Every structure is written in structure tokens, then in C-alpha cells.
Amino acid sequence: MKVSDLRGILNYVPSYREKVFVIALDGAVLAGDNISNLILDIAVLWSLRIRTVLVHGAGQQIKDLSAQTATPISNYDGSGITDPATLSVALTAANRLTHEIMEGLTSVDMRCIYPNAIIAHPVGIIDGIDQQHTGKVERVDEDLLRRVLAEDIVPVIPPLGFDGAGRTFRVNSDAVALAVARALRAVKLIFVTANDKLTRGGEVIQHMSVDEAAAYQKSCPDEIPPELRSKVAHGIGACRDGIDRVHIVNGKVDEALLSEVFLNEGIGTMIYANQYQSIRRAMKKDVQSIQNLIKRAVQSQEILPRTRAMILQQLNDYYVFEVDRNVLGCVALHPDAEGRRAEVACLYVSASHENQGIGRRLLAYVEKVAREAGIEELFALSTQTFAFFEQKGGFSAVSPDILPAKRREQWEKSGRNSRVLAKDLRSQPATMPV
Ligand SMILES: CC(C)(COP(=O)(O)OP(=O)(O)OC[C@H]1O[C@@H](n2cnc3c(N)ncnc32)[C@H](O)[C@@H]1OP(=O)(O)O)[C@@H](O)C(=O)NCCC(=O)NCCS
């Protein structure tokens, strides 16, 4: 990461401040040399007031300890039967690892704690076989974790849970991470693994929607490395449960965690929840709502006035953001006759709902629609929102000469002196909603 990237980071920091990230550290990555760098990355996140909860696995350590002590174990990833010998090895290996993580955090002046926040119950008998000490997360003590986080203390959670009688169960660390993220309504769940990005047909996958991830998991299960299958499955579950972003990142790469969180093109694969479900194409019944919505912006000359007939004529180009049948935002995408370029226009979010990411979602949505339609370039004209297009949408100021002849003529005649912005979709990465 370069010093110049710090400026880019500032775009993200306000929206992440005081939010919870759950970081699920794989045992395999903690066995490597990069653990101290990962701890430093976590310290940086805390310094930006991002509340991180650490959940760790211990599969690798359990495997190693069983080999060292010649203790035969029934399974090492917490997914099969846990007999008493396996539980004993798992307790020693997992607790040692928790301790090592806490040593690392202490060395960078961070306060940390191992809370008994995972309440588990036995998995029980499956296909007639008693799974013994293998547990399932029953509930997360959300109150305890919130109090710890509020005191600036990092919770470090091993793949172990307690039941009401004080018995210990081994639980799958990915399931623990998902349960914690869900309980704390985390904005991100980050699986730090020892694997590179996911691929499909040899192509790396930077990001995919939860629906794409589910289709990928179903259609090409063999392309997912065995170590990542549980991450993908739990990642899909997380997105469906309202966690906006799940990242799978190779923790062996230097600065992996920070790069993934703060750079547009992260180094891992991101699965994102469907943030577009409130957006739909406008219908005839919406015309009045659109006109009412933009009235204020028209008066303040932020948006050009549009008559009912004008909107109806291009109704297919309009999209609305609707919650409980109230239209709270709108945007239009007007493609040119050749279908090569398109204008983004009439972007507006109700003043009562500003700063909730709706504007960025609308902008990212029409960009996605444009890309899917093979549009190569977007442009927009703006008098007062050009900085939004530049900073949040990746547009750049360009000369009005790039405008199609007819649009250029209108631009001149209007006397509004709007700035012209453009985005080349062939060379620029896709904008992601917050
Ligand atoms: C611009 C607009 C669409 C943003 O919608 P929104 O839902 O509030 O935006 P988001 O919540 O996605 O993003 C908010 C971020 O954008 C920034 N932002 C909002 N308006 C901005 C502007 N005019 N210039 C620069 N940044 C702006 C906010 O400061 C905030 O930044 P932060 O996340 O770093 O704190 C909305 O303010 C609006 O409708 N403006 C008036 C209409 C207009 O001028 N439309 C353009 C005509 S093409």
C-alpha cells in the first residue's frame, strides 16, 4: 500500500467508523509467518475506530498437536465427531492459539479478552452416530461482546462453546464467525485464509453477488478449493442474513487485510448482499412521485425540470429506489442510438434519506445495467453534484466536446454551464455500492 492510498482510505473511514467487522482467522494462516503483520493490520483498523472481533480456527494446530503427541483424533476441523481425546487436543491447541493472538495484540498495546460468548449445544446424533463433543452455536452473548467492544477491548474467540452446564463443545470456526457477525450486525465478515482468490474457468473472481456465489457454488463446486468451501457456504449465509460484505482473503500476503478493506480492487474475493433489491425500473404510476421527489432539486437548479410527457417518453430509462411503496430516490440512464454511450441523469435522493448510501447504490446500479448492456462509456452533466460523481462514482471531469452533438447543443443553449463528467467502463473498475 502506498502513502497516496491513504487519501483513498479516507473515503471509506467515515462509513466504517464505530461499525463492527468480524475477522475469522484460519488456523493455517496463523501457523504462518505473517501473523504479526495481521495483528498490525487489526491494530490499524482499531485505530480508525473500526470495532473488530476476532474469531479463529485451530484445525492446523490440532492436526500438528495430534501428530506431536501421537494422539489419534477423530477430526480436526470441527465438522465430524469429537471424541474425548480429540476434545482434549482441541482445547489445548485452540487455547494456546488464543493466547498467542492475545500476546500479539498485547505487543501492539491493544487490550483483548477471551469472552465465554459462544453458547453451544451438542450436535447430537446424526445418521445414528453420536457426534459426542461436537457442538452447534446456539446463541451469541451479544450484550457481553458489545460491552467489551465499547471498552475498546478486542474479543478473541476460539472455536469452542459452552453449554449452560459449563461443558465445552468444539464448534466450527466459520459457523462461530457467522453467528457473531449476525448477532452484532457486522458490516463485514472477513475470512482470512491461506488461499488465493477464487477462480472460475481460470479467471479470478474479484467480487460476486450472493446470488452469483450461490450459482457458482452449485455449478462449479470443484473449482472451490476444499479449504474454502465452508467459507463460501457461510459467506452466502451471511449475505442472506443481512451482512453486506463477506471477503475471502489470503492472509499470507503482506498487507492483505488492509488492502482488501480499503482498496477498490482488493486482493481477495468479495461476496456482497443484494443491495439493489429496493431498486426497480420506473412505472407509469411513479411519474408523479418522481416529479414530486425532484421538485426541490429543480428549484435549486440541481436538476433540469422534466414534464410528465418527457418522463413518460423515456420511462424505460428511469429507475426508482422504493421502500414501503415510497419512492425515495431516482436515476435515469439514457443510452445513445448506437448503444455505446449513455448519460446518467436525474440522480436524486430524498433529503430525509440522504447519507444512507442510496445515491451510491443508484449510481452503481445504473452502471451495472450499462455494463450488462455493453455500454462503453457513461457521462453525466452536473452543476452541484460533480464532486459526488468524481469521488463516489469514479467519474472524471472532461471537456463538453465529448458530448454527442445534440446533447452538446442543448448544453450550450441551457446556459447552465454544467460540468461534464465521464467514466470509461472498459478501463475503470465497477463501482460498488457502500
Ligand atoms: C448527490 C446525492 C444523489 C447523494 O445521495 P446520498 O444518498 O445522500 O449519497 P450517499 O449516501 O450514497 O453518499 C453520501 C456521501 O456522498 C457525499 N456527497 C453527497 N452530496 C455530495 C456532493 N454534492 N458532492 C460531493 N459529495 C457529496 C456525502 O458527503 C457522503 O460522503 P461520505 O460517505 O464520505 O460521508 C443527493 O445528495 C442528491 O440528491 N443531491 C441533489 C440532486 C443532484 O444534484 N443530483 C445530481 C443531478 S445529475
PDBQT file of the ligand as one rigid body, heavy atoms in Angstrom, charges set to zero:
ROOT
HETATM    1  C1  LIG A 501     -25.948  13.695  -4.521  1.00  0.00    +0.000 C 
HETATM    2  C2  LIG A 501     -26.989  12.767  -3.928  1.00  0.00    +0.000 C 
HETATM    3  C3  LIG A 501     -27.627  11.933  -5.044  1.00  0.00    +0.000 C 
HETATM    4  C4  LIG A 501     -26.292  11.847  -2.926  1.00  0.00    +0.000 C 
HETATM    5  O1  LIG A 501     -27.214  10.902  -2.423  1.00  0.00    +0.000 OA
HETATM    6  P1  LIG A 501     -26.996  10.191  -0.983  1.00  0.00    +0.000 P 
HETATM    7  O2  LIG A 501     -27.920   9.045  -0.925  1.00  0.00    +0.000 OA
HETATM    8  O3  LIG A 501     -27.079  11.191   0.091  1.00  0.00    +0.000 OA
HETATM    9  O4  LIG A 501     -25.489   9.707  -1.144  1.00  0.00    +0.000 OA
HETATM   10  P2  LIG A 501     -24.755   8.511  -0.403  1.00  0.00    +0.000 P 
HETATM   11  O5  LIG A 501     -25.400   8.297   0.923  1.00  0.00    +0.000 OA
HETATM   12  O6  LIG A 501     -24.638   7.358  -1.321  1.00  0.00    +0.000 OA
HETATM   13  O7  LIG A 501     -23.324   9.137  -0.227  1.00  0.00    +0.000 OA
HETATM   14  C5  LIG A 501     -23.094  10.107   0.734  1.00  0.00    +0.000 C 
HETATM   15  C6  LIG A 501     -21.697  10.610   0.539  1.00  0.00    +0.000 C 
HETATM   16  O8  LIG A 501     -21.657  11.462  -0.616  1.00  0.00    +0.000 OA
HETATM   17  C7  LIG A 501     -21.231  12.764  -0.230  1.00  0.00    +0.000 C 
HETATM   18  N1  LIG A 501     -21.950  13.746  -1.021  1.00  0.00    +0.000 N 
HETATM   19  C8  LIG A 501     -23.271  13.990  -1.049  1.00  0.00    +0.000 A 
HETATM   20  N2  LIG A 501     -23.530  15.002  -1.905  1.00  0.00    +0.000 NA
HETATM   21  C9  LIG A 501     -22.353  15.398  -2.420  1.00  0.00    +0.000 A 
HETATM   22  C10 LIG A 501     -21.963  16.378  -3.339  1.00  0.00    +0.000 A 
HETATM   23  N3  LIG A 501     -22.848  17.201  -3.912  1.00  0.00    +0.000 N 
HETATM   24  N4  LIG A 501     -20.658  16.481  -3.662  1.00  0.00    +0.000 NA
HETATM   25  C11 LIG A 501     -19.749  15.666  -3.086  1.00  0.00    +0.000 A 
HETATM   26  N5  LIG A 501     -20.054  14.688  -2.182  1.00  0.00    +0.000 NA
HETATM   27  C12 LIG A 501     -21.344  14.575  -1.859  1.00  0.00    +0.000 A 
HETATM   28  C13 LIG A 501     -21.598  12.827   1.254  1.00  0.00    +0.000 C 
HETATM   29  O9  LIG A 501     -20.804  13.790   1.911  1.00  0.00    +0.000 OA
HETATM   30  C14 LIG A 501     -21.264  11.432   1.738  1.00  0.00    +0.000 C 
HETATM   31  O10 LIG A 501     -19.865  11.289   1.832  1.00  0.00    +0.000 OA
HETATM   32  P3  LIG A 501     -19.184  10.255   2.935  1.00  0.00    +0.000 P 
HETATM   33  O11 LIG A 501     -19.765   8.885   2.669  1.00  0.00    +0.000 OA
HETATM   34  O12 LIG A 501     -17.733  10.327   2.589  1.00  0.00    +0.000 OA
HETATM   35  O13 LIG A 501     -19.571  10.776   4.262  1.00  0.00    +0.000 OA
HETATM   36  C15 LIG A 501     -28.078  13.559  -3.164  1.00  0.00    +0.000 C 
HETATM   37  O14 LIG A 501     -27.446  14.371  -2.204  1.00  0.00    +0.000 OA
HETATM   38  C16 LIG A 501     -28.916  14.441  -4.039  1.00  0.00    +0.000 C 
HETATM   39  O15 LIG A 501     -29.979  14.009  -4.428  1.00  0.00    +0.000 OA
HETATM   40  N6  LIG A 501     -28.464  15.669  -4.357  1.00  0.00    +0.000 N 
HETATM   41  C17 LIG A 501     -29.216  16.635  -5.105  1.00  0.00    +0.000 C 
HETATM   42  C18 LIG A 501     -29.527  16.223  -6.515  1.00  0.00    +0.000 C 
HETATM   43  C19 LIG A 501     -28.432  16.351  -7.517  1.00  0.00    +0.000 C 
HETATM   44  O16 LIG A 501     -27.703  17.319  -7.544  1.00  0.00    +0.000 OA
HETATM   45  N7  LIG A 501     -28.353  15.335  -8.399  1.00  0.00    +0.000 N 
HETATM   46  C20 LIG A 501     -27.415  15.255  -9.453  1.00  0.00    +0.000 C 
HETATM   47  C21 LIG A 501     -28.057  15.582 -10.765  1.00  0.00    +0.000 C 
HETATM   48  S1  LIG A 501     -27.405  14.606 -12.050  1.00  0.00    +0.000 SA
ENDROOT
TORSDOF 0
